[in-house]
Amino acid sequence: MGDTMTVIQLIEQSADRLEQAQVGYGHGTTNAFDEAAWLVMWRLGLPIDDLDGAADQAVSPDQTEQVRQLIEERITTRKPAAYLTKQAWLQGVPFYVDERAIVPRSFIAELLAEGTIDDWLSDKTRRVLDLCTGNGSLAVLAAMAYPDVTVDGADISPDALAVARINVDQHQLADRITLLQSDGLQSVKGPYDLILCNPPYVNAQSMKALPAEYKAEPELALASGDDGMDFTRQLIADLRAQPDRYMTPEAVLVLEIGNEREHFERAFPDLPVFWLPTSSGDDQVLLVTREALLA
């Protein structure tokens, strides 16, 4: 072989390197091999989803060196791969991302793609709110899943909205998605038929224990007080205080709370909710109807 390596050899070597360095995952991949494959394929300009087709391709020493530099950058900076490649995928859809917004990884994306919440919607579902839109990915996926709706993507962070703007424009959805700067629900233009929300929900203790990769993200998008429920408490209080302003009579809220089900149930012991199945179990995302919120 001499100095030339194949793509798959380079990926395996890179995965070993990431493993030795004990980097943290969870921003699009869950293990060293997938992380290495993503970085290597991206650096070589190969289609990320065709590893089989590219596996035996030869890589020049020059390209190998470029890949090594990228892997070292991943290790020394502890930045999620998505911040290095400026790209993240959700449900096979590519999104631009950088340090101004959290790396998109919401399980709500699966629910939109798989039609899990369709039974709660109707032919009257027209207006959707994606609250805490971040880089705009859920707003884009909702617009793709439901061709008849318009979507408002709201976020408190002007930085995140600048990133969302790139994605809305890249996917040519500017005529159907409106981006709004809003602290929670304060400046949104309801009422909505469907509210999607992947809010900050990490509790204070978990924040302290997060791997460095998460500290590369805007803390505003992760932390939410001692039990992680501060944003959610305010959201539910606002919906209850002015239901007609925010929700149509048949409206539903789809809320992601990650690994915080226990804290959610302690905060809202009497709220009847539906827990929805995701690839990470049934404790990550819940659905609540307007009726249940006001009961």
MARGU-769510 format. One record per residue (C-alpha): residue number from 1; residue in one letter; x, y negated, z. Coordinates in Angstrom, 1 decimal, always signed. Each point is the difference from the previous one (the first is absolute). Example, Ala and Ser with C-alpha at 12.3 -4.5 7.8 and 13.67 -1.06 7.14 Angstrom:
+-----+------+--------+--------+--------+
: pos : code :   east :  north :     up :
+-----+------+--------+--------+--------+
:   1 :    A :  +12.3 :   +4.5 :   +7.8 :
:   2 :    S :   +1.4 :   -3.4 :   -0.7 :
+-----+------+--------+--------+--------+
REM end
This chain:
+-----+------+--------+--------+--------+
: pos : code :   east :  north :     up :
+-----+------+--------+--------+--------+
:   1 :    M :   +0.0 :   +0.0 :   +0.0 :
:   2 :    G :   +2.9 :   -2.4 :   +0.6 :
:   3 :    D :   -1.3 :   -3.4 :   +1.3 :
:   4 :    T :   -3.5 :   +0.2 :   -1.4 :
:   5 :    M :   -2.8 :   +0.9 :   +2.3 :
:   6 :    T :   -3.6 :   +0.8 :   -0.9 :
:   7 :    V :   -2.9 :   -2.1 :   +1.3 :
:   8 :    I :   -1.1 :   +2.8 :   +2.4 :
:   9 :    Q :   +3.5 :   +0.4 :   +1.4 :
:  10 :    L :   +0.2 :   -3.7 :   +0.6 :
:  11 :    I :   -3.4 :   +0.1 :   +1.7 :
:  12 :    E :   +1.1 :   +2.9 :   +2.3 :
:  13 :    Q :   +3.3 :   -1.8 :   +0.8 :
:  14 :    S :   -1.9 :   -3.2 :   +0.8 :
:  15 :    A :   -2.6 :   +1.9 :   +2.2 :
:  16 :    D :   +2.9 :   +1.5 :   +2.0 :
:  17 :    R :   +1.4 :   -3.5 :   +0.5 :
:  18 :    L :   -3.3 :   -1.4 :   +1.2 :
:  19 :    E :   -0.4 :   +3.0 :   +2.3 :
:  20 :    Q :   +3.4 :   -0.5 :   +1.6 :
:  21 :    A :   -0.8 :   -3.7 :   +0.5 :
:  22 :    Q :   -3.4 :   +0.9 :   +1.6 :
:  23 :    V :   -1.9 :   -2.7 :   -1.8 :
:  24 :    G :   -3.7 :   -0.4 :   +0.8 :
:  25 :    Y :   -2.8 :   +0.9 :   -2.4 :
:  26 :    G :   -3.7 :   -0.8 :   -0.2 :
:  27 :    H :   +0.0 :   -2.8 :   -2.6 :
:  28 :    G :   -1.1 :   +2.1 :   -3.0 :
:  29 :    T :   +2.0 :   +3.2 :   +0.7 :
:  30 :    T :   +0.3 :   +2.3 :   +3.0 :
:  31 :    N :   +3.3 :   +1.7 :   -0.5 :
:  32 :    A :   +3.6 :   -0.5 :   -1.3 :
:  33 :    F :   -0.5 :   +1.9 :   -3.3 :
:  34 :    D :   -3.0 :   -2.1 :   -1.2 :
:  35 :    E :   +1.6 :   -3.2 :   +1.2 :
:  36 :    A :   +3.2 :   +0.9 :   -1.9 :
:  37 :    A :   -1.9 :   +1.0 :   -3.2 :
:  38 :    W :   -1.9 :   -3.3 :   +0.1 :
:  39 :    L :   +3.2 :   -2.1 :   +0.3 :
:  40 :    V :   +2.1 :   +2.0 :   -2.5 :
:  41 :    M :   -2.8 :   +0.1 :   -2.7 :
:  42 :    W :   -0.6 :   -3.7 :   +0.5 :
:  43 :    R :   +3.7 :   -0.9 :   -0.2 :
:  44 :    L :   +0.4 :   +2.1 :   -3.1 :
:  45 :    G :   -3.1 :   -1.5 :   -1.6 :
:  46 :    L :   -1.7 :   +3.3 :   -0.3 :
:  47 :    P :   -3.7 :   +0.6 :   +0.4 :
:  48 :    I :   -0.6 :   +0.7 :   +3.7 :
:  49 :    D :   -2.6 :   +2.6 :   -0.6 :
:  50 :    D :   +2.0 :   +2.2 :   -2.4 :
:  51 :    L :   +2.7 :   +1.5 :   +2.1 :
:  52 :    D :   -0.3 :   +3.4 :   -1.7 :
:  53 :    G :   +0.6 :   -1.6 :   -3.4 :
:  54 :    A :   +3.1 :   -1.9 :   +1.2 :
:  55 :    A :   +1.5 :   +2.4 :   +2.4 :
:  56 :    D :   +2.7 :   +1.4 :   -2.3 :
:  57 :    Q :   +0.9 :   -3.2 :   -1.6 :
:  58 :    A :   +3.7 :   -1.0 :   +0.3 :
:  59 :    V :   +0.8 :   -3.2 :   +2.0 :
:  60 :    S :   +3.2 :   -2.0 :   -0.9 :
:  61 :    P :   +2.5 :   -0.8 :   +2.7 :
:  62 :    D :   -1.0 :   -3.7 :   -0.3 :
:  63 :    Q :   -3.7 :   +0.9 :   +0.7 :
:  64 :    T :   +1.0 :   +2.3 :   +2.8 :
:  65 :    E :   +1.8 :   -2.9 :   +1.6 :
:  66 :    Q :   -3.0 :   -2.3 :   -0.4 :
:  67 :    V :   -2.2 :   +2.6 :   +1.7 :
:  68 :    R :   +2.6 :   +0.4 :   +2.9 :
:  69 :    Q :   -0.1 :   -3.7 :   +0.6 :
:  70 :    L :   -3.8 :   -0.1 :   +0.2 :
:  71 :    I :   +0.0 :   +3.0 :   +2.4 :
:  72 :    E :   +2.6 :   -1.8 :   +2.2 :
:  73 :    E :   -2.1 :   -3.2 :   -0.1 :
:  74 :    R :   -3.1 :   +2.0 :   +1.1 :
:  75 :    I :   +2.1 :   +1.4 :   +2.9 :
:  76 :    T :   +1.8 :   -3.2 :   +1.1 :
:  77 :    T :   -3.0 :   -2.4 :   -0.2 :
:  78 :    R :   -2.6 :   +2.6 :   +1.2 :
:  79 :    K :   -2.4 :   -1.7 :   -2.4 :
:  80 :    P :   -2.9 :   +2.2 :   -1.3 :
:  81 :    A :   +0.8 :   +1.2 :   -3.6 :
:  82 :    A :   -2.9 :   -2.1 :   -1.3 :
:  83 :    Y :   +1.7 :   -3.2 :   +1.0 :
:  84 :    L :   +3.1 :   +1.1 :   -1.9 :
:  85 :    T :   -1.9 :   +1.1 :   -3.2 :
:  86 :    K :   -2.6 :   -2.8 :   +0.4 :
:  87 :    Q :   -2.6 :   +2.6 :   -0.8 :
:  88 :    A :   -2.4 :   +2.3 :   +1.8 :
:  89 :    W :   -2.6 :   +2.5 :   -1.2 :
:  90 :    L :   -3.4 :   +0.7 :   +1.4 :
:  91 :    Q :   -2.2 :   +2.6 :   -1.6 :
:  92 :    G :   +2.3 :   +0.0 :   -3.0 :
:  93 :    V :   -0.4 :   -3.7 :   -0.5 :
:  94 :    P :   +3.2 :   -2.2 :   +0.0 :
:  95 :    F :   +0.1 :   -3.1 :   +2.2 :
:  96 :    Y :   +2.6 :   -2.7 :   +0.3 :
:  97 :    V :   +1.2 :   -0.5 :   +3.6 :
:  98 :    D :   +2.6 :   -2.0 :   +1.9 :
:  99 :    E :   +0.8 :   -1.0 :   +3.5 :
: 100 :    R :   -2.8 :   -2.5 :   +0.1 :
: 101 :    A :   -2.6 :   +2.7 :   +0.3 :
: 102 :    I :   -0.3 :   +3.4 :   +1.7 :
: 103 :    V :   +0.8 :   +3.1 :   -2.1 :
: 104 :    P :   -3.4 :   +1.3 :   -1.1 :
: 105 :    R :   -0.9 :   +3.4 :   +1.4 :
: 106 :    S :   -3.6 :   -0.2 :   +1.0 :
: 107 :    F :   -2.1 :   +3.2 :   +0.2 :
: 108 :    I :   -2.9 :   -2.1 :   -1.3 :
: 109 :    A :   +1.6 :   +0.3 :   -3.4 :
: 110 :    E :   -0.7 :   +3.8 :   +0.1 :
: 111 :    L :   -3.7 :   -0.6 :   +0.9 :
: 112 :    L :   -0.4 :   -2.4 :   -2.9 :
: 113 :    A :   +1.6 :   +2.3 :   -2.5 :
: 114 :    E :   -1.9 :   +3.1 :   +1.2 :
: 115 :    G :   -3.4 :   -1.6 :   +0.4 :
: 116 :    T :   -0.2 :   +0.9 :   +3.7 :
: 117 :    I :   -2.0 :   -3.1 :   +0.9 :
: 118 :    D :   -2.2 :   -0.1 :   -3.1 :
: 119 :    D :   -3.0 :   +1.5 :   +1.9 :
: 120 :    W :   -0.2 :   -3.0 :   +2.2 :
: 121 :    L :   +0.0 :   -2.4 :   -3.1 :
: 122 :    S :   -2.8 :   -0.5 :   -2.5 :
: 123 :    D :   -0.6 :   -1.5 :   -3.4 :
: 124 :    K :   -0.5 :   -3.3 :   +1.9 :
: 125 :    T :   +3.7 :   +0.0 :   +1.2 :
: 126 :    R :   +1.4 :   -3.1 :   -1.7 :
: 127 :    R :   +2.2 :   -1.9 :   +2.5 :
: 128 :    V :   +3.0 :   +1.5 :   +1.7 :
: 129 :    L :   +2.3 :   -1.5 :   +2.6 :
: 130 :    D :   +3.5 :   +1.3 :   +0.5 :
: 131 :    L :   +1.0 :   -1.5 :   +3.3 :
: 132 :    C :   +3.8 :   -0.1 :   +0.8 :
: 133 :    T :   +0.6 :   +0.6 :   -3.7 :
: 134 :    G :   +3.8 :   -0.2 :   +0.3 :
: 135 :    N :   +1.4 :   +0.6 :   -3.5 :
: 136 :    G :   -3.5 :   +0.3 :   -1.4 :
: 137 :    S :   +0.2 :   +3.7 :   -0.7 :
: 138 :    L :   -3.4 :   +1.0 :   +1.6 :
: 139 :    A :   -1.7 :   -2.9 :   -1.8 :
: 140 :    V :   +1.4 :   +1.2 :   -3.3 :
: 141 :    L :   -0.9 :   +3.7 :   +0.7 :
: 142 :    A :   -3.6 :   -1.0 :   +1.0 :
: 143 :    A :   -0.4 :   -2.0 :   -3.2 :
: 144 :    M :   +1.2 :   +3.0 :   -2.0 :
: 145 :    A :   -2.2 :   +2.4 :   +1.9 :
: 146 :    Y :   -3.2 :   -2.1 :   -0.4 :
: 147 :    P :   -0.1 :   -1.8 :   -3.3 :
: 148 :    D :   -3.1 :   -1.9 :   +0.9 :
: 149 :    V :   +1.3 :   -1.7 :   +3.1 :
: 150 :    T :   +1.9 :   -3.2 :   +0.8 :
: 151 :    V :   +2.5 :   +0.0 :   +2.8 :
: 152 :    D :   +1.3 :   -2.6 :   +2.4 :
: 153 :    G :   +3.5 :   +0.8 :   +1.3 :
: 154 :    A :   +0.6 :   -2.0 :   +3.3 :
: 155 :    D :   +3.1 :   -0.3 :   +2.1 :
: 156 :    I :   +1.3 :   -2.4 :   +2.6 :
: 157 :    S :   +3.5 :   -0.1 :   -1.6 :
: 158 :    P :   +0.6 :   -2.3 :   -3.1 :
: 159 :    D :   +3.1 :   +2.1 :   -0.6 :
: 160 :    A :   -2.0 :   +3.2 :   -0.3 :
: 161 :    L :   -2.5 :   -1.7 :   -2.3 :
: 162 :    A :   +2.8 :   -1.1 :   -2.3 :
: 163 :    V :   +0.9 :   +3.7 :   -0.4 :
: 164 :    A :   -3.6 :   +1.0 :   -0.4 :
: 165 :    R :   -0.3 :   -2.6 :   -2.8 :
: 166 :    I :   +2.7 :   +1.8 :   -1.9 :
: 167 :    N :   -1.9 :   +3.3 :   +0.2 :
: 168 :    V :   -3.4 :   -1.5 :   -0.9 :
: 169 :    D :   +1.6 :   -1.6 :   -3.1 :
: 170 :    Q :   +2.0 :   +3.1 :   -1.0 :
: 171 :    H :   -3.1 :   +2.1 :   +0.1 :
: 172 :    Q :   -1.9 :   -2.7 :   -1.9 :
: 173 :    L :   -2.7 :   -0.2 :   +2.7 :
: 174 :    A :   +0.1 :   -3.8 :   +0.6 :
: 175 :    D :   -3.6 :   -0.3 :   -1.3 :
: 176 :    R :   -1.3 :   +2.5 :   +2.6 :
: 177 :    I :   +2.3 :   -0.5 :   +3.0 :
: 178 :    T :   +0.1 :   -3.3 :   +2.0 :
: 179 :    L :   +2.8 :   -0.5 :   +2.6 :
: 180 :    L :   -0.8 :   -1.9 :   +3.1 :
: 181 :    Q :   +2.1 :   -1.2 :   +2.9 :
: 182 :    S :   -2.0 :   +0.8 :   +3.2 :
: 183 :    D :   +0.7 :   +0.7 :   +3.6 :
: 184 :    G :   -2.1 :   +3.1 :   +0.4 :
: 185 :    L :   -3.5 :   -0.8 :   -1.3 :
: 186 :    Q :   +0.2 :   -3.8 :   +0.6 :
: 187 :    S :   +0.3 :   -1.1 :   -3.6 :
: 188 :    V :   -1.6 :   +2.9 :   -2.0 :
: 189 :    K :   -3.0 :   -0.6 :   -2.2 :
: 190 :    G :   -2.5 :   +2.7 :   +0.9 :
: 191 :    P :   -2.3 :   +1.8 :   +0.3 :
: 192 :    Y :   +1.6 :   +3.2 :   -1.3 :
: 193 :    D :   -1.3 :   +3.4 :   -0.8 :
: 194 :    L :   +3.3 :   +1.7 :   +0.8 :
: 195 :    I :   +2.7 :   -1.2 :   +2.3 :
: 196 :    L :   +3.4 :   +1.9 :   -0.1 :
: 197 :    C :   +2.5 :   -0.8 :   +2.7 :
: 198 :    N :   +3.4 :   +1.4 :   +0.7 :
: 199 :    P :   +0.9 :   -2.4 :   +2.8 :
: 200 :    P :   +3.0 :   -0.2 :   +2.3 :
: 201 :    Y :   -0.6 :   +2.7 :   +2.6 :
: 202 :    V :   +3.3 :   +1.2 :   +1.5 :
: 203 :    N :   +0.0 :   -0.2 :   +3.8 :
: 204 :    A :   +2.8 :   -1.7 :   +1.9 :
: 205 :    Q :   +1.6 :   +3.2 :   +1.2 :
: 206 :    S :   +0.1 :   +1.5 :   -3.5 :
: 207 :    M :   +1.4 :   -3.3 :   -1.4 :
: 208 :    K :   +3.0 :   +0.4 :   +2.2 :
: 209 :    A :   +0.6 :   +3.5 :   -1.1 :
: 210 :    L :   -0.4 :   -0.6 :   -3.8 :
: 211 :    P :   +3.0 :   +0.9 :   -2.2 :
: 212 :    A :   +2.0 :   -2.9 :   -1.5 :
: 213 :    E :   -1.8 :   +0.5 :   -3.3 :
: 214 :    Y :   -3.2 :   -1.4 :   +1.5 :
: 215 :    K :   +1.9 :   -3.0 :   +1.5 :
: 216 :    A :   +0.8 :   -1.0 :   -3.6 :
: 217 :    E :   -3.7 :   -0.7 :   -0.5 :
: 218 :    P :   -1.9 :   -3.1 :   +1.1 :
: 219 :    E :   -0.9 :   +0.6 :   +3.7 :
: 220 :    L :   -3.2 :   -1.9 :   -0.5 :
: 221 :    A :   -1.2 :   +2.9 :   -2.1 :
: 222 :    L :   +0.7 :   +2.7 :   +2.6 :
: 223 :    A :   -0.3 :   -1.2 :   +3.6 :
: 224 :    S :   -3.4 :   -0.7 :   +1.6 :
: 225 :    G :   +0.4 :   -0.5 :   +3.7 :
: 226 :    D :   +0.5 :   +2.4 :   +2.9 :
: 227 :    D :   -2.4 :   +2.8 :   -1.2 :
: 228 :    G :   +0.2 :   -0.9 :   -3.7 :
: 229 :    M :   -3.7 :   -0.9 :   -0.1 :
: 230 :    D :   +0.2 :   -3.9 :   +0.3 :
: 231 :    F :   -0.8 :   -0.6 :   -3.7 :
: 232 :    T :   -2.7 :   +2.7 :   -0.1 :
: 233 :    R :   -1.7 :   -1.4 :   +3.1 :
: 234 :    Q :   -0.2 :   -3.4 :   -1.5 :
: 235 :    L :   -1.2 :   +1.4 :   -3.4 :
: 236 :    I :   -2.8 :   +2.0 :   +1.6 :
: 237 :    A :   -1.0 :   -2.9 :   +2.3 :
: 238 :    D :   -0.2 :   -2.3 :   -3.1 :
: 239 :    L :   -2.1 :   +2.4 :   -2.0 :
: 240 :    R :   -2.4 :   +0.4 :   +3.0 :
: 241 :    A :   -0.2 :   -3.8 :   +0.6 :
: 242 :    Q :   -0.8 :   -0.9 :   -3.6 :
: 243 :    P :   -1.1 :   +3.2 :   -1.9 :
: 244 :    D :   -1.9 :   -1.8 :   -2.7 :
: 245 :    R :   +3.0 :   -2.2 :   -0.8 :
: 246 :    Y :   +2.2 :   +3.0 :   -0.6 :
: 247 :    M :   -2.1 :   +3.1 :   -0.9 :
: 248 :    T :   -3.0 :   +0.8 :   -2.2 :
: 249 :    P :   -2.6 :   +2.2 :   +1.7 :
: 250 :    E :   +1.4 :   +3.2 :   -1.4 :
: 251 :    A :   +3.7 :   -0.9 :   +0.5 :
: 252 :    V :   +2.7 :   +2.2 :   +1.4 :
: 253 :    L :   +3.4 :   -0.7 :   +1.5 :
: 254 :    V :   +2.8 :   +2.5 :   -0.8 :
: 255 :    L :   +2.8 :   -0.5 :   +2.6 :
: 256 :    E :   +3.4 :   +1.6 :   +0.2 :
: 257 :    I :   +1.4 :   +0.4 :   +3.5 :
: 258 :    G :   +2.9 :   +2.4 :   -0.5 :
: 259 :    N :   +1.0 :   +2.0 :   +3.0 :
: 260 :    E :   -2.0 :   -2.2 :   +2.4 :
: 261 :    R :   -3.3 :   +1.9 :   +0.1 :
: 262 :    E :   +0.2 :   +0.4 :   +3.8 :
: 263 :    H :   +0.5 :   -3.8 :   +0.4 :
: 264 :    F :   -2.9 :   -0.7 :   -2.4 :
: 265 :    E :   -2.4 :   +2.3 :   +1.8 :
: 266 :    R :   +1.1 :   -1.6 :   +3.4 :
: 267 :    A :   -0.7 :   -3.5 :   -1.5 :
: 268 :    F :   -3.3 :   +1.0 :   -1.6 :
: 269 :    P :   -1.4 :   +2.9 :   +2.1 :
: 270 :    D :   -3.6 :   -0.4 :   -1.2 :
: 271 :    L :   +0.5 :   -0.8 :   -3.7 :
: 272 :    P :   -1.2 :   +2.8 :   -2.3 :
: 273 :    V :   +2.5 :   +0.5 :   -2.8 :
: 274 :    F :   +0.7 :   +2.5 :   -2.7 :
: 275 :    W :   +3.6 :   +1.3 :   -0.1 :
: 276 :    L :   +1.1 :   +0.6 :   -3.6 :
: 277 :    P :   +2.2 :   +2.8 :   -1.2 :
: 278 :    T :   +3.5 :   -1.0 :   -1.3 :
: 279 :    S :   +3.2 :   +1.9 :   -0.9 :
: 280 :    S :   +1.2 :   -0.9 :   +3.5 :
: 281 :    G :   -3.0 :   +1.4 :   +1.9 :
: 282 :    D :   -3.4 :   -1.4 :   +1.1 :
: 283 :    D :   +1.2 :   -2.6 :   +2.5 :
: 284 :    Q :   +1.5 :   -2.7 :   -2.2 :
: 285 :    V :   -3.0 :   -1.7 :   -1.6 :
: 286 :    L :   -3.5 :   -0.6 :   +1.1 :
: 287 :    L :   -3.2 :   -1.3 :   -1.6 :
: 288 :    V :   -2.6 :   -2.0 :   +1.9 :
: 289 :    T :   -3.3 :   -1.3 :   -1.4 :
: 290 :    R :   -1.4 :   -3.5 :   +0.7 :
: 291 :    E :   -2.9 :   +1.7 :   +1.7 :
: 292 :    A :   +2.3 :   +1.9 :   +2.4 :
: 293 :    L :   +2.0 :   -3.2 :   +0.8 :
: 294 :    L :   -3.2 :   -1.8 :   +1.0 :
: 295 :    A :   -1.7 :   +2.9 :   +1.8 :
+-----+------+--------+--------+--------+
REM end
